[in-house]
Amino acid sequence: MTTRTALAPAERATRLLGAELTEKSLRLHLEGLPGVDAVGLEQRAAALGTRSIKTTSKAWALDRIIELIDLTTLEGADTPGKVRSLVAKAITPDPSSPDTPRVAAVCVYGDMVPDAVAALGALHGDPDDGLISVAAVATAFPSGRASLAVKLADTRDAVAAGADEIDMVIDRGAFLAGRYGEVFEQIVAVKEACRREDGTFASLKVILETGELNSYDNVRRASWLAILAGGDFIKTSTGKVSPAATLPVTLLMLEVVRDWHRLTGEKIGVKPAGGIRTSKDAIKYLVTVAETVGEEWLQPHLFRFGASSLLNDVLLQRQKLQTGHYSGPDYVTID
C-alpha cells in the first residue's frame, strides 16, 4: 500500500503553504496554482495515445492491465451471490488460461465487504503480494450528500468489516463554492476513520468526480487539496457521472502526483475510473503513467483502473494473442 510520512495533514500543509493552515492560506495556495494550458494538455494526451508498440510488449501490457484492475460492482441490486461471482472472476479471470494474473482488488459497497472478504478467504490481502484487496466505496457514495457523522460511520463500518481500501467522494458542492477548508477537514476526518484497531490504516482513495468540477484548473486544485489532506490515491470518478475518466484529466492528475513527489519524496497513487472499457484505451493510460511519473508507478499500490467491463476485453485480446488469432488494436510502447 502507499506509504505517507508521519506528518499530520495539517502540519504537512503548513510546511507546504509556508503559513498557518487557514481557509485563507489554503485558498491563496490553491487559487495561486498555475493555470492549466488546456490545449497543450489535450495535445499531450492525444500524442501519448498514438504511439506505436513492439509486438513483444503486447502480452506484458495485457497482463499488467489485469493486475491493476479494481473489479467493480456498485449497483443497488448487488447481492451476496453477485459479489461471490465477482470474487471468483477476480481470482480466476480466465479458467481456460491458468497463467492469467489476478486483479488487484474487488470494489463493492460497504455492506458487501463481509461477503467479499469471506469469498476471498486466504487470497484476501496485498495485491503487491499477488493477493486481492477489498475496496469499499464510502462517505455517501456517489453523491457525498450526507452529514460528516454519517460519512465517518460509513467509513468505520467498512474498515471494521475488513475493507483494505476506502474510496471516498469529496463534497463537490463545498469545493465549487470555494470552501476548501471544509473539504480538507472532511478528508482528514475520513482518513482518521480509516484507522484500524491495530493502529494501521486502510488506504484512502479520494474521488474528485472530475466530470462535475467544470475545469482543468479545478481538477488541479482538487488533486492538490486531496493530497495535502492525506489521500493515498486520487481518483477521477465514481463512474456514475459523465464524463468519467478521460486521458487528459488523468494526465493532469499524474502531473500533480509527479510534482508532489519531486517536492516531498512521497508517492501518491492515481485511479482513473469509469468509461475505460477496451484494451486499446487502457494501454494509453499505461503509457501516460510511464511517460509522466515513470514505470515504477505501474504497480497496484500506485495505479489502478476502476472498471467492471474492461477485464472482459483484455481477456479476449489476450486469448487472441496466445492463439495466434490476434486482431486487436495497435498498442502503445512503454519501454
C-alpha positions, 0 to 999 in steps of 0.5 A: 500500500502507499506509504505517507510520512508521519506528518499530520495533514495539517502540519504537512500543509503548513510546511507546504503553504509556508503559513498557518493552515487557514481557509485563507492560506489554503485558498491563496495556495490553491487559487495561486496554482498555475493555470492549466494550458488546456490545449497543450494538455489535450495535445499531450494526451492525444500524442501519448495515445498514438504511439506505436508498440513492439509486438513483444510488449503486447502480452506484458501490457495485457497482463499488467492491465489485469493486475491493476484492475479494481473489479467493480460492482456498485449497483443497488441490486448487488447481492451476496451471490453477485459479489461471490461471482465477482470474487471468483472472476477476480481470482480466476479471470480466465479458467481456460488460461491458468497463467492469467494474473489476478486483479488487484482488488474487488470494489463493492459497497460497504455492506458487501465487504463481509461477503467479499472478504469471506469469498476471498478467504486466504487470497484476501490481502496485498495485491503487491503480494499477488493477493486481492484487496477489498475496496469499499466505496464510502462517505455517501457514495456517489453523491457525498450528500450526507452529514460528516457523522454519517460519512465517518460511520460509513467509513468505520463500518467498512474498515471494521468489516475488513475493507483494505481500501476506502474510496471516498467522494469529496463534497463537490458542492463545498469545493465549487463554492470555494470552501476548501477548508471544509473539504480538507477537514472532511478528508482528514476526518475520513482518513482518521476513520480509516484507522484500524484497531491495530493502529494501521490504516486502510488506504484512502482513495479520494474521488474528485468526480472530475466530470462535475468540477467544470475545469482543468484548473479545478481538477488541479486544485482538487488533486492538490487539496486531496493530497495535502489532506492525506489521500493515498490515491486520487481518483477521477470518478465514481463512474456514475457521472459523465464524463468519467475518466478521460486521458487528459484529466488523468494526465493532469492528475499524474502531473500533480502526483509527479510534482508532489513527489519531486517536492516531498519524496512521497508517492501518491497513487492515481485511479482513473475510473469509469468509461475505460472499457477496451484494451486499446484505451487502457494501454494509453493510460499505461503509457501516460503513467510511464511517460509522466511519473515513470514505470515504477508507478505501474504497480497496484499500490500506485495505479489502478483502473476502476472498471467492471467491463474492461477485464472482459476485453483484455481477456479476449485480446489476450486469448487472441494473442496466445492463439495466434488469432490476434486482431486487436488494436495497435498498442502503445510502447512503454519501454 
